[in-house]
Amino acid sequence: MTQSLHKRVTIVGGGMIKFGELYEKSLEDMIEEAYLNALSRVDKGIDPKDIQAAWYGTVYPEMGNSGLGLSHATGLFDIPVTRIENACATGSDTFRNACMAVAAGVYDVALVVGAEKMHDDPGGLIQRADLKRLWMGRGVTMPAFFGLHGTAYMHKYGVTREQVALVSVKNHHNGSLYPYAHLRFECSVEDVVKAAYVSYPLGLYDCCPVTDGAAVLIITNPKIANRYTDTPVYVLGSGLATDSDLRGGDLTSFPATQFAAKQAFEMAGLKSSEIDVAEIHDCFSITELVSYEDLGFAKPGHGPELLEEGIVSLDGKMPVNPSGGLLAKGHPLGATGVAQLVELYEQLRGEAGAVQVKNPEIALQHNIGIGRYATGSVGCVHILGR
């Protein structure tokens, strides 16, 4: 029988660092800074000795970046440290695994760390040797892969380039207000449409930057949460799924997201219409647009209406990516999902500053990962509540 996470895990602390091209910081430097920020945000304080286990999400390198990296950065030795890798959904899955252990009663207090150093290789993400093996063999880069989805979506539903550009305009506006964002500037629809193409229909402003970053969460058994805070954030639902393009279907959705969302909503006992704020995977503008529909916020082909009607704007009925999303905040793979959860933790506690939305009660976090020679995806969804 499947066990539910519903209100069996609480978040009592979260912190991150400003994302960017952090050549001056090592991976351990970034983890240490995010960890200390998280400790400082625990309302009643926390002794690091209370942390009984840690989960560490990072993608590169495949070998050598073990749990010792977390231990050296935090001083947390002599406890279990588990490293997780699940493509771009690594951070989300790291959180999910830690939650499972706390919900099972194995540990009362656990640490979740997501971190990635993307700029050690001057060629960035696309030119890394392991990605050459995984992607270039099929002639597919990530912009090309998502460009195919964009072309298919626009063709099938008659969506215009200008409508897709609205995602970038919204998220860069939000990112200009978010202190941790890598890119803090605004752009217009005209700027997005006229920018140099990376892989049609995606131009420069439709693509997330290559970013370094780290983020940390502290989670507990709800029975002891009041030792650390009087306003914990609860995990209400979680879902994780995979799918493959080889199973058929078209390129206008990511079925793994649909399956993961179904699991999370059922566990939480909620509907998509009850979400107040969301952090959605937007590695490219088209990804957010398609994800509106996969998550149940809009019917197929009607995602652009959420943008045009202002529903997903910062002052809208259901703001999406108040942090600026991956397009503005950046996408340091292992840190991305954890950072999304840190942002939602702050939103639900009313601590999100310039990007605070009005009185949110329920929040949704969503990550997509693409893998296996660009033939499929993994989707991860969490629902949080206060």
Secondary structure, DSSP 8 states (H G I E B T S, - for coil): -----TTS-EEEEEEE---B--TTS-HHHHHHHHHHHHHHT-TT---GGG--EEEEE--S-SSS--THHHHHHH---SS-EEEE--GGGHHHHHHHHHHHHHHTTS-SEEEEEEEE--SSSTTHHHH-HHHHHHTGGGT--HHHHHHHHHHHHHHHHT--HHHHHHHHHHHHHHHHH-TT-S------HHHHHHS-EEETTEEGGGB----BEEEEEEEE-GGGGGGT-SS-EEEEEEEEEEEEGGG---SS--HHHHHHHHHHHHHHT--GGG--EEE---SBHHHHHHHHHHTTSS-TT-HHHHHHTTTTSTTSSS-B-TT-HHHHH---HHHHHHHHHHHHHHHHTT--GGG--SS--EEEEEEEEEETTTTEEEEEEEEEE-
